[in-house]
Amino acid sequence: MLAGTATTQPNEATAEGQGVGLGAPTKTLARLHAQEARTGALLMLPTVAGIVIFTAGPIVASFVLSLFSWNVISAPKFVGLANYSSLVHDSVTMHAFVTTAIMATLIVVLQIGLGVVLAVAVERRSRRLRKLYRAAFFFPLMTSAASISIVMSYMFDDHFGVINYYLTLLHLPAVPWLGSTVAGVVTIVLVVVWQQLGFTFILFVAALGNVPQELTEAALVDGASGWQRFRRVTLAMISPTVLFAAIVGVINALQIFDQPYIMTSGGPGDATKTVVMQLYEAAFQNLKFGYASAISVFLFVAVLVLTALQFRLSRRWVYYAGADGR
Amino acid sequence: MAVSIAGTGPGPAGTSGDGPFKLRRALGSRWAKQAGRGVEVLVLTAAALVMVSPVLWALSTALRTPAESFSEPPQWVPLHPIFSNFSAVFNNAPFVQFVVNSIIVTGAIVVGQLVTSSMGGYAFARLRFRGREPLFWIVLATMMVPIQATIIPVFILIKYMHLSDSLTALVLPAVASAFGTFLLRQAFMQMPKEFGEAALVDGASQWKVFTRIYLRMAWPAMATLAVLDFAGYWNEFFRPLIFLNSQSHYTLPLGLVILQGYMGTGSISVVLAAVVMALVPNLLVFVLAQKYFVRGIAFGGIKG
């Protein structure tokens, strides 16, 4: 595989026309390309090996398993698509998918909106304030979902919680944060956003720091208004980060487990039961590994479709600095 | 308004002498600017308080007697702080063991991912080799794979490797990271090609170009990855819940939830004392990460 690379590389290089020196002798060029290919293969090996063994392989295995009925104890039995048809007809699982989709949408929109606004606002403050605010928005990300879910379940307690205490103090009705169907979903969303806002915030702060000052200054000199500078320069420069945050945000949000598992156990009823909770129960409590694999394949396909969609939509508005061709 | 972006830079790269003067003239009325600034600071401060309050509340509750856990109005500053809740944690759970387990697991994963991701990210960003595109797409595709989509086969694989109920079961599958590789690749891609090309013309090897030039410039991305990894794995709950059976192998988050489970609602202050103690390492790393992070952003400018 590696030997083959050396011979084919020079052609590619001339075709692309962006090699080292135009007049460099072909032999040197070939050697350079062989070295490049060797180093590249070596550098990517640990990543690719790890990913093939522990992610790519298991994805295929999940798909295969989803065609079997297996409880680990007896021998697996091939059942075709039976797991999928029972999945579609299982109202609890379907409800979990809908609940998760609602949660994910709310979370991603809130995360990106708040993340951009807060990052831009924070970057305008004096150095000392900037440090303080950054710390405040960033630090929840460092806490564990488990710890925070424990704390929040006390704070959001329907009867004794601090939050309802302040609501009644303001003569507002107490909200059954964990005890009602709609509020339960909202509570989970709020807790997740509280904790993960730091992720998008950090990404945007870093991205804003990388926007060359000359660009905003040049736009200013050219007479661009504040909004124009934000829209045409800043937002354009951080658009790859927005895409990245959206993709990672959706993928994370579809995997919600810790907060509902700890705070509501999926209740009341199945109101806050997420896809992953359903998967966990099927696999590790009911030992229906085939059925659970079918759920995981469904989840995977959902993530895949959403991500593809985002990439497609983003072509219009994402700008990559320094990447000329693509 | 947005001029203050340039104005706030008492920082590194000094703007040219007459720059600020020009900028000031371009400002709208001073009043509008001041009012806007006031509103922004107000909103930011309110948001910051919301972010900090749960942890402050946990701390203040941990310092009160269990009977006062739900006192109304909520005492944010406990008038008679007690510390017995903290010692009660050690009497009720192998807390130290949880901490040690978490340190081992997280340390191994962070180091492993920094090495594999920077190497992989660089290869996919800058080096041409046969099969690069399809391999990169495999990696990229797996970044979109939720961990739960692979957990069942990985669980079975771990069982066959006789690693069930061990810390290795948590570390091994997490050493290679599609996310880290992608993050680093993006960082490498945004760096100017010219440095590396110049070094290559001067006879440097690809390995040297990677380690001596680009790896150093990737510092902010690596710091970001390390911070996010710490947050991800130190706090991880799902995999430990599935892979670990014996309490002596529990990591911190799993231990806390179990503690909450059997302490019930009667001793909230003890549970929260455990939560507060569990947060100390997080805050410690947080302080360090902030420093690395700010430095990373400052260094991220291509001028450096």
Chai-1 contact restraints between the chains, C-beta under 6 A:
chainA,res_idxA,chainB,res_idxB,connection_type,confidence,min_distance_angstrom,max_distance_angstrom,comment,restraint_id
A,T5,B,F129,contact,1.0,0.0,6.0,A-B,restraint_1
A,T5,B,R130,contact,1.0,0.0,6.0,A-B,restraint_2
A,V20,B,V201,contact,1.0,0.0,6.0,A-B,restraint_3
A,Q35,B,Q206,contact,1.0,0.0,6.0,A-B,restraint_4
A,E36,B,L127,contact,1.0,0.0,6.0,A-B,restraint_5
A,E36,B,R128,contact,1.0,0.0,6.0,A-B,restraint_6
A,E36,B,Q206,contact,1.0,0.0,6.0,A-B,restraint_7
A,A37,B,F129,contact,1.0,0.0,6.0,A-B,restraint_8
A,T39,B,L127,contact,1.0,0.0,6.0,A-B,restraint_9
A,T39,B,Q206,contact,1.0,0.0,6.0,A-B,restraint_10
A,T39,B,W207,contact,1.0,0.0,6.0,A-B,restraint_11
A,G40,B,A123,contact,1.0,0.0,6.0,A-B,restraint_12
A,G40,B,L127,contact,1.0,0.0,6.0,A-B,restraint_13
A,G40,B,F129,contact,1.0,0.0,6.0,A-B,restraint_14
A,A41,B,F129,contact,1.0,0.0,6.0,A-B,restraint_15
A,L43,B,M119,contact,1.0,0.0,6.0,A-B,restraint_16
A,L43,B,Y122,contact,1.0,0.0,6.0,A-B,restraint_17
A,L43,B,A123,contact,1.0,0.0,6.0,A-B,restraint_18
A,M44,B,G120,contact,1.0,0.0,6.0,A-B,restraint_19
A,M44,B,A123,contact,1.0,0.0,6.0,A-B,restraint_20
A,P46,B,T116,contact,1.0,0.0,6.0,A-B,restraint_21
A,T47,B,T116,contact,1.0,0.0,6.0,A-B,restraint_22
A,T47,B,G120,contact,1.0,0.0,6.0,A-B,restraint_23
A,T47,B,A176,contact,1.0,0.0,6.0,A-B,restraint_24
A,T47,B,T181,contact,1.0,0.0,6.0,A-B,restraint_25
A,V48,B,L135,contact,1.0,0.0,6.0,A-B,restraint_26
A,G50,B,V175,contact,1.0,0.0,6.0,A-B,restraint_27
A,G50,B,A176,contact,1.0,0.0,6.0,A-B,restraint_28
A,I51,B,V139,contact,1.0,0.0,6.0,A-B,restraint_29
A,I51,B,T142,contact,1.0,0.0,6.0,A-B,restraint_30
A,I51,B,A176,contact,1.0,0.0,6.0,A-B,restraint_31
A,I51,B,A178,contact,1.0,0.0,6.0,A-B,restraint_32
A,F54,B,P173,contact,1.0,0.0,6.0,A-B,restraint_33
A,T55,B,T142,contact,1.0,0.0,6.0,A-B,restraint_34
A,T55,B,V145,contact,1.0,0.0,6.0,A-B,restraint_35
A,T55,B,T150,contact,1.0,0.0,6.0,A-B,restraint_36
A,A56,B,I138,contact,1.0,0.0,6.0,A-B,restraint_37
A,A56,B,T142,contact,1.0,0.0,6.0,A-B,restraint_38
A,P58,B,T150,contact,1.0,0.0,6.0,A-B,restraint_39
A,P58,B,P153,contact,1.0,0.0,6.0,A-B,restraint_40
A,P58,B,V154,contact,1.0,0.0,6.0,A-B,restraint_41
A,I59,B,V145,contact,1.0,0.0,6.0,A-B,restraint_42
A,I59,B,T150,contact,1.0,0.0,6.0,A-B,restraint_43
A,A61,B,P153,contact,1.0,0.0,6.0,A-B,restraint_44
A,S62,B,P153,contact,1.0,0.0,6.0,A-B,restraint_45
A,A121,B,E40,contact,1.0,0.0,6.0,A-B,restraint_46
A,A121,B,L44,contact,1.0,0.0,6.0,A-B,restraint_47
A,R124,B,S4,contact,1.0,0.0,6.0,A-B,restraint_48
A,Y133,B,L44,contact,1.0,0.0,6.0,A-B,restraint_49
A,Y133,B,A48,contact,1.0,0.0,6.0,A-B,restraint_50
A,A136,B,A48,contact,1.0,0.0,6.0,A-B,restraint_51
A,A136,B,M51,contact,1.0,0.0,6.0,A-B,restraint_52
A,A136,B,V52,contact,1.0,0.0,6.0,A-B,restraint_53
A,F137,B,M51,contact,1.0,0.0,6.0,A-B,restraint_54
A,F139,B,F286,contact,1.0,0.0,6.0,A-B,restraint_55
A,P140,B,M51,contact,1.0,0.0,6.0,A-B,restraint_56
A,L141,B,A231,contact,1.0,0.0,6.0,A-B,restraint_57
A,M142,B,A231,contact,1.0,0.0,6.0,A-B,restraint_58
A,M142,B,N282,contact,1.0,0.0,6.0,A-B,restraint_59
A,M142,B,F286,contact,1.0,0.0,6.0,A-B,restraint_60
A,T143,B,N282,contact,1.0,0.0,6.0,A-B,restraint_61
A,S144,B,N235,contact,1.0,0.0,6.0,A-B,restraint_62
A,S144,B,P253,contact,1.0,0.0,6.0,A-B,restraint_63
A,A146,B,F237,contact,1.0,0.0,6.0,A-B,restraint_64
A,A146,B,P253,contact,1.0,0.0,6.0,A-B,restraint_65
A,A146,B,L256,contact,1.0,0.0,6.0,A-B,restraint_66
A,A146,B,V257,contact,1.0,0.0,6.0,A-B,restraint_67
A,S147,B,L256,contact,1.0,0.0,6.0,A-B,restraint_68
A,S147,B,V275,contact,1.0,0.0,6.0,A-B,restraint_69
A,S147,B,A278,contact,1.0,0.0,6.0,A-B,restraint_70
A,I150,B,Q260,contact,1.0,0.0,6.0,A-B,restraint_71
A,I150,B,V275,contact,1.0,0.0,6.0,A-B,restraint_72
A,V151,B,P54,contact,1.0,0.0,6.0,A-B,restraint_73
A,V151,B,A58,contact,1.0,0.0,6.0,A-B,restraint_74
A,Y154,B,I268,contact,1.0,0.0,6.0,A-B,restraint_75
A,F160,B,F70,contact,1.0,0.0,6.0,A-B,restraint_76
A,V162,B,P74,contact,1.0,0.0,6.0,A-B,restraint_77
A,Y165,B,E72,contact,1.0,0.0,6.0,A-B,restraint_78
A,A206,B,I297,contact,1.0,0.0,6.0,A-B,restraint_79
A,G209,B,I297,contact,1.0,0.0,6.0,A-B,restraint_80
A,G209,B,G300,contact,1.0,0.0,6.0,A-B,restraint_81
A,N210,B,G300,contact,1.0,0.0,6.0,A-B,restraint_82
A,L220,B,A26,contact,1.0,0.0,6.0,A-B,restraint_83
A,G226,B,M1,contact,1.0,0.0,6.0,A-B,restraint_84
A,G226,B,A2,contact,1.0,0.0,6.0,A-B,restraint_85
A,R229,B,A2,contact,1.0,0.0,6.0,A-B,restraint_86
A,I251,B,M144,contact,1.0,0.0,6.0,A-B,restraint_87
A,Q255,B,P146,contact,1.0,0.0,6.0,A-B,restraint_88
A,Q255,B,Q148,contact,1.0,0.0,6.0,A-B,restraint_89
A,F257,B,F238,contact,1.0,0.0,6.0,A-B,restraint_90
A,D258,B,F237,contact,1.0,0.0,6.0,A-B,restraint_91
A,I262,B,V257,contact,1.0,0.0,6.0,A-B,restraint_92
A,V276,B,Q148,contact,1.0,0.0,6.0,A-B,restraint_93
A,L279,B,Q148,contact,1.0,0.0,6.0,A-B,restraint_94
A,A283,B,I152,contact,1.0,0.0,6.0,A-B,restraint_95
A,F284,B,I242,contact,1.0,0.0,6.0,A-B,restraint_96
A,F289,B,I152,contact,1.0,0.0,6.0,A-B,restraint_97
A,A292,B,I152,contact,1.0,0.0,6.0,A-B,restraint_98
A,S293,B,I152,contact,1.0,0.0,6.0,A-B,restraint_99
A,S296,B,A149,contact,1.0,0.0,6.0,A-B,restraint_100
A,L299,B,P146,contact,1.0,0.0,6.0,A-B,restraint_101
A,L299,B,A149,contact,1.0,0.0,6.0,A-B,restraint_102
A,F300,B,A149,contact,1.0,0.0,6.0,A-B,restraint_103
A,V303,B,M144,contact,1.0,0.0,6.0,A-B,restraint_104
A,V303,B,P146,contact,1.0,0.0,6.0,A-B,restraint_105
A,T307,B,M144,contact,1.0,0.0,6.0,A-B,restraint_106
A,G322,B,Q190,contact,1.0,0.0,6.0,A-B,restraint_107
